[in-house]
Amino acid sequence: MSEKNKNKNFIPKTPQKPNFQLWLIITAVIVLIGITWFNQRSTVIDVTLKRFEDMYLANDVAKVVVIYNQNLVEVSLRPESLQNTKYKEELEANSPFFTPAGPHYQVRIASVDKFIEDFQNLESAKPDDQRIGYTAKTQESWTNWFGSFGFLILLFLLFWIMMRRMAGPSGPGGQIFNVGKSRAQLFDAENKVKITFDNVAGLDEAKEEIQEIVEFLKNPSKFTKLGGKIPKGALLVGPPGTGKTLLAKAVAGEAGVPFYTLSGSDFVEMFVGVGAARVRDLFKQAKEKAPCIIFIDEIDAIGRSRGKGQMPGSNDERENTLNSLLVEMDGFGTDSGVIVLAATNRPDVLDTALLRPGRFDRQISIDKPDIIGREAIFKVHLKPIKISDDVDAKKIAAQTPGFAGAEIANVCNEAALIAARRNKSAVDMQDFQDAIDRVIGGLEKKNKIISPEEKKIVAYHEAGHAVAGWFLEHADPLVKVSIVPRGVAALGYAQYLPKEQFLYQTEQLIDEMCMTLGGRAAEEIIFGKISTGALSDLERVTKMAYSMVSVYGMNDKIGNVSFYDSKSNEYKMTKPYSETTAETIDEEVRKLIASAYERTKKLLNEKKAELEILSKELLEKEILFQTDLEKLIGKRPFAKETTYEAFTKKVDAKEKEEKLKSENKPKINDEGSDEKQPQKIEEDKS
């Protein structure tokens, strides 16, 4: 046995089942080729008419057969003539499969009538007892039949294979005549999904909405006795990676009713009318198993608004599919008992008829989790990982603001891989820190060669970000600053810990812009020149400035006007303002960025000593943390607790309150009465 098989962790792959149809086609082709070859490679030897006459006159011929439709004469020899060395060696050399019955030779003739006339003249010269006569017949050979019909058979076979390829994989919807069948995958009691609501964390509100639908299917009388009706559909809306599909899997595991799942792209096909046919077939199957649930992932593939991006007079197959879906969900002959769940991250492009109550009664928003939700998600993903005692889910959750569930799962997996790469027995906090850096900044480029001049520019650039953020009141607190190259083009980065908030004031946004411009300002102050390293900073600042001026109404000259249209579509080509207003917006954006840049330069000139200290330390250590900055340039003048600190205080206070309640709770004796009660009775007596 090989070393690979000796390893206990080695799991052999399940052998794939052979494709029966493919092997059947290959076998048929081999048989056809074999029959054709064997027909050509026979025991019959072609001879000339002169040699036939010589064999006949020598009394070696036993039988003559004339085949009319092929202009062919078959000749069989006498048994005693086959023992003749001349014939025996010739026939055995041609093929070892010849038989004494014949035919052994054949003569190809130009005219059957002419041959018969010559043969009769040849026989008349022989005695009557030596005449053998001839037999005439008509014979269809395999080669003639295959030449007539074989091409049509091969053409039909190639057409069938091509249609199978275009129709997709084999299965109910993969055959050429089943192209209109639904491709939905059914989960029922036999193949039940093992994921439950316990595997879904950080989505408490969405779980509550979905659990109500599942509870309705399990116990409908609880709601119907009060006059309630079961919702016909629920739309899960949220950014990518927030757990929409995972929540649907949990519904499949908890529902206890048949669950059909498929993607919106499964309805789309190159054939006209196939999408609508698949929708009808899906709901037909679902109604037969009602009550049941249908889950359509990425419904925007077929649910886009009708009439947008379509050529005039064209027939859009996607619109036909959507029309069929609208009718099935809430049409004239709709039956109850089928609940439709759908998921999308682009609700703005969906058709309004699809979103109305009666089709999708509920739109469940699944946003990126807050710090409490991230902690719960981390706890779920940390269960299968062997972690050390210093790993704190609260602290990791605080250091990953804006992370969705998929990104959190990626961080946990990367941390486990990093720990395994370092031959550790458990995953510790440092591995999670490196995994967060890996996900945010990209892979560390250890072998990337950077010149000393470039490294110095990067050090001052990142130090400018750090110093500007350190001495700005509304800037996010710094976590780490590094000049280690990461990702595709990042030569350094500064990581901050943003506050969990939804509203931003003007002062906060301006401080954020100044902190972002700190790198460019530091380069100009120290070197008197600027580099291309501020590309991402300038891009971020420009977007922020345009949002302040034209979206949030934070400019005195433009006023309280917002040119943002939340319901605009992607095909909109016109601006909702005049050219004069556009020039004013551009001018105000430049003024805003220029004033923020001058403010940043003024701040860094005042803190030039701190900038020098920080950049030199960065060149030496390459990575600095918040504690290092406190030692080098002092504590931050704006004492604000971070989200993690506020969250930890809140949790600690709650735990302390629960502990005090449990300590002050009166104890119960064995008889179920209060232990302090006898004392009270004695006091009353006294």
Secondary structure, 3 states (H helix, E strand, C coil): CCHHHHCCCCCCCCCCCCCHHHHHHHHHHHHHHHHHHHHHCCCCEECCHHHHHHHHHCCCEEEEEEEHHHCEEEEEECHHHHCCHHHHHHHHHHCCCCCCCCCCEEEECCCHHHHHHHHHHHHHCCCHHHCCCCEEECCCCHHHHHHHHHHHHHHHHHHHHHHHHHHCCCCCCCCHHHCCCCCCEEECCCCCCCCCHHHCCCCHHHHHHHHHHHHHHHCCHHHHCCCCCCCCEEEEECCCCCCHHHHHHHHHHHHCCCEEEEEHHHHCCCCCCHHHHHHHHHHHHHHHCCCEEEEEECHHHCCECCCCCCCCCCCCHHHHHHHHHHHHHHCCCCCCCEEEEEEECCHHHECHHHHCCCCCCEEEECCCCCHHHHHHHHHHHHCCCCECCCCCHHHHHHCCCCCCHHHHHHHHHHHHHHHHHCCCCCECHHHHHHHHHHHHHCCECCCCCCCHHHHHHHHHHHHHHHHHHHCCCCCCCEEEEECCCECCCECCEEEECCCCCCCCCHHHHHHHHHHHCHHHHHHHHHHCCCCHHHHHHHHHHHHHHHHHHHCCCCCCCCCCCCCCCCCCCCCCCCCCCCHHHHHHHHHHHHHHHHHHHHHHHHHHHHCHHHHHHHHHHHHHHCEEEHHHHHHHHCCCCCCCCCHHHHHHHHHHHHHHHHHHHHHHCCCECCCCCECCHHHHHHHHHC
